[in-house]
Amino acid sequence: MIKHTMMVSFTDTLPAAEVDQYLADIERVMRESGVVQSFEARPHLPVPGEEAVPALIATVIVQFSVADMETLAKAFAVPGLHEIIGHWQARHPYKVAYANHEAFA
């Protein structure tokens, strides 16, 4: 099993309802594709002073799992995914850092 973990950092602070809708849109298109085995998302838990750290600080962390690397490649081409990304980038710009990895023990 392969995990795809994304750290999504919105440029501006968004209301919780907007973040929830972003996550719902991503989850819907990924689950409807049939390529993901699981999908989870959690908010970043900030600590005082972290804004001074010169790093990408996530708004949310998203993780989904797929069977193998071939299926992961298919996940990047899921119909509708790029339209959702474009829609949200136009409304609320964000950056993403991600890693593909095996599940942690």
Number of C-alpha atoms within 10 A of each C-alpha: 13 18 23 19 18 19 22 20 19 20 11 10 11 12 8 10 9 13 17 14 12 16 17 13 16 16 21 12 15 22 15 11 16 11 18 21 14 13 17 12 17 12 15 14 8 11 7 6 7 10 11 7 8 7 8 14 18 19 22 19 19 18 18 22 23 21 13 12 14 9 15 20 12 14 20 11 11 16 14 13 19 12 10 15 15 12 13 17 13 10 8 16 14 16 15 15 13 13 11 15 13 12 10 5 3
